[in-house]
Amino acid sequence: REDATRAANLIAEMVDAEKLPVFLKSGAAIPEYTDPDYLALNRMLLKVQESFDDLTYLYIYQIREDGCYTIFDSDPLFQKKGVIGKREEFDTSFEPYLPKLFAGEPIEPIELESRYGYFVTAYVPVYDNSGQCLAYVGADFSIMKWSEFALHYVLNIVLFFSGFFVLVLGFGLWASGYYLVFPIDSMAKCTEDFVQQGVEDQDVLDENVRRLRKLDIRTGDEVEKLYQSICEMASGMAEQMRSIRHLANETNQMQSGLIITMADLVENRDANTGAHIQKTAAYVKIIVDGLQKKGYYAEKLTPKFIADVVTSAPLHDVGKINIPDAVLNKAGRLTDEEFEIMRSHTTAGKLIMEQAISTVNGESYLKEARNMAAYHHERYDGKGYPEKLHGQVIPLSARIMAVADVFDALTSERVYKPAFPMEKAMEMIEEGAGTQFDPKCVEVFKDALPEVRLVLKKFQDQ
């Protein structure tokens, strides 16, 4: 960062700010760079670039509302073919910094990964005598070299200490003979079990700790100290994992409670949908399990994806919070205008979820909630809404929810229709396979009829 800033500052101080607009204005007339002043500037800047080992790209841009206008660029392609004044679109990485760039203010160095590589980029403004920003000097420093250096350094350290450990261990075994072999082998076997069996199962982890304690090594030397240290470390790890699991369970419960609360806020406004979120969530779980058993979409159906879809399924109709009560609870047939208002719950749900996602760092289960809220009314043949997506372009979670949502609507009583029998509803779902629904989702849903019947019975009895 310091090198990038220093290089950009050096260029900003060296260039004649008053000439930059002149170069830019006359650029179209000098494609071969015949202007002596520009050629001198070009040579000077290329020399400066050579003096910095990791300075990959050096350039001078004039920043305007419609893009970056090139005054100088050290890229060999520009040096060979470029014409001064060429306009470049803003890289999406710079969008947060555009207000400052338009205002001619300095910005902090930026780390970014682009199609050209992984860089630290510094932008320094060039001011004229009146203090007006005429251009920006940009310096791109590649940090791939330093990443490789760190990797090789760590590898060398690991290799060095591994070799040192083997040497000491070999000498100790040679010196002490049989009395070290058994305890060390025993500890090695226990620690190997820790590594191979991992920490996913708390019972297995506790059993490994008990097995390690049962060794009860008493050599009265460093081996015993090592054994005690390993025992303490293993016990500490087991307790730490127990605490982490406890906190994770509490977090999941709080998260699930929040989701159900949000979904209930919406469902309680809709007099037409009794227990809709509970039933659709149950159907979603049935379909996901069926797809997994049959090996469909195996690359997509990871444990995290399954957990995210099942957890966030109740939020698929969250956009209905924006629908007026007069439309949401209308007993009769909706007018075309009212139907358009009702359809808007998909885009409203997408917006609500995206606003929630923007407040969460990293991967979030809400991404699948957004997909289901936005696209569960899309059709497999592309005739749905709001974006008329088709086939597997529709997110898998939304294709799953589409089947669950329509089936529940068919088998539930509404003020404008009676509930269809389960067999009739399933027949209508089958008729929509390949047109309205993903055929694979319909297939596994049909195969799980006994489970579907249990869900229906459970909520009919309540």
N, C-alpha and C positions, 0 to 999 in steps of 0.2 A: 504493500500500500504506500509506504514511504517512497520507494523507488518510482512508482508510477506517478505519484504527486510531484516528486522532484523533477522528473523528466518533463512532465507537462508544464510545470512552472518555468523550467529553464527555457522551453520553446516560447512560452508566452512572453517572456522577458526579451527574447532575442529578436522576434519578428517585428517588423515595422507595421504597427496596427493600421496606420493610415493607408497602406498600400493594399491591404487585404480586399477591401471593397472594389478597388481598381482591378485587381486580378480577377475577381469574381465577375465583374461587369464585362470584362473583355475576354472571358474564358472561351466563349464559343468561337472566337476569331483566332485562337492560338492552340489548336488541337495538338500541334507538335511541340509546344512549349518553346517558342522562339523568343519570347520576351526575356531579355537579359536579366532583369531584376528577378523574375520568377525562377529562371534557371539557377541563379545564385541561391535563392531561398531553397529551392529543391535540393541542391547539392548539400547545403548546410544542414538541412533537416535529416537527410539520409546519413550524413556523418554523425550527427548526434545519436541517431538510432543505433548505429554500429557501436557506440561507446557503452551501451547498456546491453548486457548479455541476454536478458530475457525480454527485452522490448520487441514484441512481435509486430505490432502495428502502431504507426504514428500518423495522425491525420489532423487536419484543421477543417472544421465545419462552421458554416454560418447556420444557426438554428432559426428556422422560421416556423410559422404555424402549420405549413403544409409539408414539412420535412427538413432534412439536413442537406445543405448545398455544399458540395465539396470544393475546397480551395486547394488542399494538398492531401495526398494519401500515399503512404509508403508501400501499399500493396503492389506487388510486381505487375498484376493485371492492370491496375490503374496507371502505373508508370509506363506501361506499354501502349495501352489503348485509351485510357481515360481522357475525358475532356473536362476542364475546369467548369464548375457550375452544374455538374451532374447532380440530380436530386435523388436522395435515398429516403426510403420510408423509415419511420421510427421503429426501432426494435421494441417488441412488447415489454422487454425487461426495463425499458426506460420510462414507461408510462407514469410511474409514481413521481418521477423527477422532472417531468415536462414543465410544470408550472415554474419551477426555479430556473430551468433552462430558458424558457421564454422571457423570464424577467432578467436574464443576464447575471444570475447569482451563482456563486460556486456551489458545487455539490461534493459530498463525501465520496471517496473511491468505492466502486461497486464491484462485488464478485458476481460474475455471471458465466453461465455455460451456454454457448451458442453453437451453431453449425460449424464455426471456425475453431472451436476449442474452449478451454476453460481458462478464463482470464480474470485479472484484477484490472479494472478500467478506471482511470482518473480523467475528469473533465475540468479544465481550468479556463476561465474566461479571459479573453484578450480585450482590453479597454483602450479607447483612444484618449487623447489629451483631455477631452471633456468628461471622461468617466463613462462613456457609453460603451456597452459591450458590442463589439463588432463580430466576434467569432469565438469559437471554443477550440482549444487544443485538446485532443484526445490521445491518451497513451494506453495501449493494451499490453499488459505484462502477463505472459504465460506462466501459470503456476503448476503445469504438469511436471516440470523438472523437479520442483520442490516436493511434490507428492511422491515421485519416484525415489527421491533422495531419502525421504522419511521412511518409505517402505523398505529400502535397502538397509537403512540404518537399523531399523527394528529387527529385520531379518538377521543382520550380522550380530546384533546383541543377543538375540535368541540362540543363534547357532553357537556363539562364543560361550554363553552360560550353559547351554546344553552339553557342549564338549567338556567344559570345566566340571560339570556335575558328573558326567560319565567317568572322567578321569579320577575324581575323588572317590566316587563309589567303587570303581574298580580297585583302587589302591586299598580302600577299607576292606573290601571283600577278600582281597589277597592277604591282608595283614591279619584280619580277625577270623577268617575262615568260616567254619560252620555256624558259629554263634550269631552271625549277622544275617545269614541267608534266610532262615525261617521267618524272623520277624519282618524283615523288609519285604519278602515275598508275600507275606500275609497282608501287610499294609497295602502293597501294590495291587493285590487282588481286590481288596475292598474299595480302594480308590478307583480302580478300573470299573467296578460295578456302578459307582457313582456316575462316572462319565457316560457309560453305555446306557444306563437306565434313566438318566436325566432327573429332572426335578418336577416333572409333570404330575406324578402321582404322589400325594403326601404320604400315604401308607407305605409305599415302596421306599420313599426317602427315610421315613422313621425306622423301617426295618434295617436299612443299610447302616444307619447310625448305631442301632443295637448290635448288629454283627461286628461293627468296628470296636465297640466297647468290650465285647466278649473276648477279644484277642488278649486283653489284659497283659500287654507286654511290659516286663519288668527287668530291664537289662542294667539299670543303674547308670547309664551313660547317655550320650547324645541321641542314641536311637530311641530311648524311652522318651526323651524330651520331644523328639520329632513326632513320636506316636501321640503323646499328649496334645501337642499342637494340632495335629490332624484331627484328633477327636473333638477338640474345642471348635475347630473350624467347621467340621461336619455338623456338630450340634447347633452351632450358631446359624449355619445355612438352613438347617431344617426349621428352626424357630423363625428365622426371617421369612422363609417361604410360607410358613403357616400364617404369619402376620399379613403378608402380602395377599394371600388368598382370602383372608378374612376381610381385608379392606376392599379387595376386588369384588367380593360378593356384596358388600354393603353398597359399593358404587353401582354395581349392576342393578341391585334392587331399587336404589334411588333413581337410576336412569329409567328403569322399566316403569316405576311409579309415575315419573314425570311424563313419560310417553302416554301412559294410560290416561293420566289427568288431562293432558292436552287433547287426546282423542275424545274423551268424554265431554269436554267443553263443546266440541263440535257436534257430537252425536245427540247431546241433550237438547240442542236447538232444533234438531230434525225429528219431528214427530213420526216420520215414516220409517225410521230405521232402528227397530228394537234389536239390541245386542249385535248390531252389524259388525262392529270392530272385533268383537270376540270371535264371532263365527268366521269372518274372513281370515283372521289371523290363524285360526285352526285349520282352515282349508289350505292356506299358504304353506303351513308346516307339512301337511299331507302331501302336497304337490312337490315340495322341495325334497322330502324324503324319498318320494317315488322316483324322481329324476336321478337322485344319487344312487339308488339301488340298481337302476337300469344302466347306469354309466353314461347317461345323457349329459352333455355339456360339462364333462368331467373337468376340463381346464378352468371352467368358471366356478363350479360348485366347490369352492374351498371352504374349510370350516369357518373362516371369518365371514365369507359371503353369506353362508347359510345363517349364521348367528345374526348378521346385520339385517337380513331380509325378514327373518322371523321377529326380531326385536322391533323393527320399525314399521311392520305391516299396519299396526293400528293408525298410523299417521297418513294413510293414503288419501283420506278425504279431508285433511286439515284445511284445505282451501275453501271448504264450505263455510268457514267462519266469516268469509266476506260476502256470502250470498244473503240478500235481504230475506227476512222471515216470510214475507208475503209470497216470495217465489219458492223458497225452500219447503214451506209447509202447505203449498197450494193443493187443494183436494182434487181439482179437476185437471184437465189437460193443459199443459203450458202453451202459451202463444209462442210464435217464432222468436219474438224479442225476449220473452222470459226464458226460453230454452237456451238462447245465446248467453244470457246471464248465468244460467245454471252451468253451462259448459265452461265458463270462465273459472270455475273452482280448480281446474287443473293447473292453469297458469298461475293462479293465486297461490296454490299449494307449492308450486315450484319456487316462487319468489320467497315465500315464508321459509322454506327449507334452506334456500341458498343464503338467506340472511342469517339463519342459525348456523350454517356451516362456516360462514365467514368469521364467526366468533370462536371457532374451534381450530386449534393448530393440529396439523398432521391428518392422518387418515381418520375418517369419521363414519360411523354407521348411518349418519344422517344423509349420506350421499345416496344410499339405496332408498331411503325415505323420500328424497327428492325425486328419484326416478319413478317410484310408484305413484307419488302424488301428481307428477306431471304427465305420465304417459299410460296410466292404467286404462284409459279410454281409447288408446290407439288400437287399430285393427291390423291383423296379420296381412290383410290384402291392401293396406295403405289407405283405407277409406275412413279411418277414425279421426280423432281430434286430440290435441290442438294442432299438431304439426304434420299430420298425415304420414307418419313413419310407417314402414312396412317390414315384414319379415323379421330377421334377426337384427335389423337396425334398431328395433325397439329393445330397450334394455330388458334382460332376462327377468329381473324382479318385477317389471311392469307387466310382462307377458304372463307371469304366474298370477299376479294380482288380478289381471283381467278375467281369468277363469273363475277365481274365487269370488270376485265381486259380482259378476253376472249370475253365478249359480246361487249366491245368497239372495240376490234380488228376485230371482225366479221362484225360490222356495219360501220366500217371506211374504206375508200379507201386507198390502199397502192400502191406503184409503182409496186408491183408484183401481185396485185389482185384487183378486184372491191369490192365495199361495198355490203354486203348481205342485203336484205330487213330485216326489223326488225322482221317480222314473221318467216322468215327462220332462222335468228340468234337465236331467242328464241327457235325454234324447236331443233336446234343443242345443245343449252344449256340444254334443257330438256333431250335429249338423253344422255348427260353426267352425269345426276344426279345419284349418287351412285357409279359411276366409276371415273369420273374426278372431280366431284363437290359434296359438301355437299348437300344432298337432301333437307334439310330444307331451306338452302339459295336459292336454285333454286325455291322452292315452293313459298316463299314470294316474290321473284323477279318476278315470273310469275304473281302473284296476283296483282302486282303493275304496270301492263302494261300501264295504262293511265299516270302515273307519268314518266315512262321510255320514253314514246312517247314524252312527253313534253320536256325532257332533249335532246332527239335527235333533235327535231324540233328547239329548242333554238340554238343549235350549228350549225345546218345546215343553219339557217338563217343568221348567223354571217359571 
